[in-house]
Amino acid sequence: ATTMRVLLTLIAFGMIAVPALIALARRDLPRGRRIASALVIFLAPAVALGLIHGVPELDGRALQNPVAWTTLRLVLSALALILPWCLYVWLMGRRP
């Protein structure tokens, strides 16, 4: 059980860290923009996960509509893993 938990944590971290590292490694943008973009990409999931842990209803303590709050918690958790890739495409896209 512990090995599986470590493996899933590494996979989740990789899904978050890889787009930030790719953004940081680009050479066609100025250094300041690359660093800022990589920080936004890397820290965006922390905002979604912080929202989950900061709102009592999202943390599993909902007294009314627990199924709806659980669904929203699952959507925000999935967003935390997909958001870095979406931000990478949006921030690193070519500007005309």
ROLOZA-972303 format. One line per 8 residues: their letters; for each residue x, y, z of N, C-alpha, C. Coordinates in steps of 0.02 Angstrom, whole numbers, always signed. Atoms other than C-alpha are relative to their C-alpha. Example, Ala and Ser with C-alpha at 12.3 -4.5 7.8 and 13.67 -1.06 7.14 Angstrom:
2
as) +45 -59 +0 +615 -225 +390 +45 +60 +0  -42 -59 -3 +684 -53 +357 -39 +55 +37
//
This chain:
96
attmrvll) +42 -60 +0 +0 +0 +0 +44 +63 +0  -44 -57 -3 +142 +119 +41 +36 +11 -67  -34 -5 +64 +231 +81 -123 -47 +31 -52  +48 -28 +47 +73 +119 -222 -11 +74 +14  +9 -70 -18 +50 +283 -128 +59 +42 -24  -60 -35 +24 +229 +335 -168 -1 +5 -76  +3 +0 +72 +207 +286 -350 -51 +50 -26  +52 -47 +21 +45 +385 -368 +21 +72 +14
tliafgmi) -24 -68 -15 +125 +536 -284 +52 +22 -51  -50 -16 +51 +271 +529 -405 -31 +14 -68  +35 -12 +63 +154 +516 -554 -35 +68 +1  +34 -64 -5 +51 +664 -494 +50 +58 -2  -51 -52 +1 +207 +767 -461 +29 +9 -70  -26 -4 +68 +272 +724 -634 -49 +35 -47  +50 -33 +42 +109 +779 -714 -1 +75 +12  -2 -72 -16 +130 +947 -627 +67 +30 -18
avpalial) -67 -28 +9 +318 +970 -640 +24 +0 -73  -26 +5 +68 +348 +915 -820 -17 +60 -44  +13 -59 +41 +255 +1058 -907 +36 +62 +24  -37 -57 -26 +338 +1184 -791 +74 -4 -21  -70 +8 +21 +510 +1113 -831 +9 +10 -75  -4 -11 +72 +474 +1112 -1017 -4 +75 -15  +6 -73 +10 +419 +1295 -1006 +65 +35 +19  -63 -30 -24 +578 +1336 -911 +57 -12 -49
arrdlprg) -55 +19 +45 +688 +1249 -1040 -3 +33 -69  +6 -32 +66 +624 +1346 -1191 +52 +55 -7  -52 -50 +12 +756 +1457 -1269 -24 +59 -42  +24 -53 +45 +647 +1564 -1383 -35 +57 +37  +31 -53 -40 +576 +1670 -1241 +51 +30 +47  -45 -30 -49 +662 +1792 -1124 -2 -38 +67  -7 +38 -61 +722 +1719 -960 -54 +18 +52  +50 -21 -49 +604 +1822 -852 -69 -28 -15
rriasalv) +65 +27 +18 +451 +1767 -949 -2 -76 +9  -2 +74 -11 +506 +1584 -944 -8 -17 +73  +4 +14 -72 +530 +1589 -755 -70 +15 +26  +68 -17 -23 +364 +1678 -726 -51 -51 -24  +47 +50 +27 +271 +1557 -839 +7 -67 +36  -11 +64 -35 +351 +1405 -756 -27 +3 +71  +28 -6 -68 +304 +1470 -584 -76 -1 +0  +73 +1 +4 +125 +1501 -636 -25 -71 -14
iflapava) +20 +68 +17 +114 +1328 -713 +9 -47 +60  -14 +46 -56 +191 +1243 -561 -44 +14 +61  +38 -17 -60 +93 +1338 -427 -75 +0 -9  +72 -1 +11 -79 +1337 -509 -36 -59 +33  +35 +55 -34 -123 +1162 -444 -4 +10 +76  +2 -12 -72 -80 +1219 -268 -60 +43 +19  +59 -41 -13 -219 +1348 -281 -62 -43 +1  +58 +44 +2 -346 +1216 -331 -2 -46 +60
lglihgvp) -2 +44 -58 -289 +1097 -195 -8 +39 +65  +11 -42 -58 -282 +1239 -69 -73 +18 +9  +72 -13 -3 -462 +1279 -112 -37 -60 +29  +32 +61 -26 -509 +1099 -77 +9 -5 +75  -13 +7 -72 -427 +1100 +94 -21 +60 +40  +19 -61 -37 -477 +1277 +138 -74 +9 +10  +73 -5 -6 -665 +1261 +111 -25 -62 +35  +21 +59 -39 -744 +1148 +243 -45 -48 -40
eldgralq) +44 +44 +38 -878 +1083 +123 +39 -43 -50  -41 +38 +48 -745 +1031 -3 +47 -48 +34  -45 +44 -38 -643 +948 +133 -36 -61 +28  +36 +59 -21 -777 +818 +162 -44 +11 +61  +41 -14 -60 -873 +904 +302 -65 +36 -19  +62 -32 +23 -1027 +956 +202 -60 -30 +37  +60 +22 -34 -1189 +948 +300 -59 -4 -49  +53 +1 +49 -1301 +986 +151 +31 -14 -69
npvawttl) -21 +18 +67 -1284 +914 -24 +71 -31 -1  -69 +28 -1 -1132 +803 +15 +22 -30 -67  -19 +29 +65 -1138 +718 -156 +24 +55 -48  -21 -56 +43 -1127 +885 -247 +68 +26 +20  -65 -24 -23 -981 +942 -139 +55 -50 -16  -50 +51 +17 -892 +776 -166 +15 +1 -74  -10 -5 +72 -917 +792 -353 +44 +60 -17  -41 -59 +12 -846 +968 -351 +72 -11 +23
rlvlsala) -67 +15 -24 -698 +906 -249 +38 -44 -50  -31 +43 +50 -663 +771 -379 +18 +40 -63  -14 -42 +59 -675 +898 -521 +60 +44 +12  -57 -43 -16 -554 +1016 -434 +65 -40 +5  -59 +42 -4 -434 +873 -400 +25 -19 -70  -19 +15 +69 -436 +823 -583 +28 +62 -34  -24 -63 +29 -414 +1005 -632 +71 +14 +22  -68 -13 -25 -259 +1015 -524 +52 -39 -39
lilpwcly) -48 +40 +39 -178 +879 -631 +0 +21 -74  +5 -19 +70 -238 +945 -800 +21 +73 -11  -13 -72 +5 -216 +1131 -766 +71 +18 -22  -68 -19 +23 -25 +1136 -786 +9 -8 -75  -7 +10 +73 -37 +1066 -963 -40 +51 -38  +40 -52 +33 -177 +1186 -1010 +36 +67 +3  -37 -63 -8 -77 +1332 -941 +62 +1 -44  -59 +3 +42 +78 +1273 -1033 -18 +17 -72
vwlmgrrp) +21 -13 +69 -13 +1272 -1200 -20 +74 -8  +24 -69 +5 -93 +1441 -1163 +57 +51 +5  -54 -48 -11 +63 +1529 -1099 +56 -6 -51  -56 +10 +46 +188 +1454 -1221 -20 +3 -73  +23 -3 +69 +81 +1469 -1377 +32 +59 -36  -30 -54 +40 +152 +1575 -1516 -47 +60 -2  +38 -62 +5 +94 +1754 -1512 +12 +32 -68  -11 -30 +67 +65 +1836 -1682 +31 +69 +4
//
